[in-house]
Amino acid sequence: MIPQDEFRKYGHEIVDWIADYLSEVEKYPVKSQVKPGEIKSSVSPEPPINGEPMETIMSDFREKIVPGITHWQHPSWFAYFSSNSSPVSILAEMLTAGLGVQGMIWDTSPSATELEEVVMNWLRDMIGLPDSFTGVIQDTASTATLCAMISAREKSSSFITNQKGFDRTYRVYTSTQTHSSIEKDVKIAGFGKENLIYIETDENYALKPELLEPAIIKDINHGHVPCCVVGTLGSTSSMAMDPIDKIADICSKYGIWFHIDAAFAGTAAIVPEFRSFMKGAEKADSFVFNPHKWMLTNFDCSAYFIKDSLQLQRSFAIMPEYLKTTADSQVNNYRDWGIQLGRRFRSLKLWFVIRRYGVDGIREMIRKHVNLTAKFVSWIENDPNIEITAPVNLTLVCFRLTKRGATEEELAVLNKSLMEMINATGQVYLTHTVLSGKFTLRLAIGRHNTEERHVRLAYDLIRQYSDELLNQQQ
């Protein structure tokens, strides 16, 4: 065991290191500059036989591990999506680790269960969902959507599938722009990849409801069971918003479970004037968004809301004798609300974050990011060599460098080179997608410490290397 005085000493040292890191994160390259295998080769392939001093371990952490870190907390992080931490969330996470709570049932820690009930009600009200929804914390949106699919499966089969397996073909529908986790969840839930039906999107990359209903009718006529529709609010590639109001009405007409994946964009619903994309969300059966993306809460923390919590519990509940308690009839046992039996005390960091920043503080951050996005858009709209490739929703901008007379293949090479040149500077990190066959760069704003100067730096680098590339090809 580590002596108490050593624990205290290095506990203080680590807090000091984290505080320095957060204040100096800009000095690091956003994207790690190491080569594949470099970190692995610097670490001993064999475990130590005897325990090593903490001083040695901390030294190796600084010298061997930190160089291989890609810094999601950097203010010039514009890649993928935000994974927003905050000092208060880190402190709460430390308390969670120190307490070592395993909140599988109410008896194992009443505070973990009851605080989760409270903060999920807070979140529900903050994003404007009606109180007919009940919330539970999952680790990620991928897991939450899997829970939705399994609940939909059991509802459609009258719970026969859990007992006997599949007796019919069940179909799941989503847009061609959906997140990759939907396909993975379909496989895990046993539907089979061939029974995931992709519905084409419109010019805004949003699902076409006029194509959804014919696909459902066709499946019914072939003896298949339409089971679940997954709508997207804020697609990963382009932040596309599906018309969930119309989709919900189709699902209601045919008795189909409607799940909404709002993993990133859902946080924006905390701001009343940005909430229009939520129209129809109240008709859904389930809804998920991730506070660990854009709400100052460190990974992992996914907020899953469901209208019929008994449906969820009936789909997942297992009741071995050793987990039964006298309080079961009076409390929530969240082990029956999802896949995992073991549950971390995630609600503590949410409670800390919402109390420390307040709803208005969170709204202020979201408004700032939307305004920064608008400024970036205004800069590139005035650049004749750059085109915006998708409607700009909230804080994601899809764009690319253009060149008169170039083929799509040539433009793809050009834009890939542009992205790699920018990322190699270590000052900014961008990622890409493909939209309508076009290789497209993405700039996603969402870090709480991002200021206008960081967005301007990204634009200046785009402009600098665009000019270099175009001049090389003249």
Secondary structure by P-SEA (a helix, b strand, c coil): cccaaaaaaaaaaaaaaaaaaaaccccccccccccccccccccccccccbbbbaaaaaaaaaccccccccccccccccccccccccaaaaaaaaaaaaaccccccccccaaaaaaaaaaaaaaaaaacccccbbbbbcccaaaaaaaaaaaaaaaaaccccccccccbbbbbbbcccccaaaaaaaaaaccccccbbbbbbcccccccaaaaaaaaaaaaaacccccbbbbbccccccccccaaaaaaaaaaaabbbbbbcccccccccccccccccccccccccbbbbbccccccccccbbbbbbccaaaaaaabbbbccccccccccccccccccccccccccaaaaaaaaaaaccaaaaaaaaaaaaaaaaaaaaaaaacccccccccccccbbbbbbbbccccaaaaaaaaaaaaaaaaaaccbbbbbbbccccbbbbbbbbcccccaaaaaaaaaaaaaaaaaaaaaac
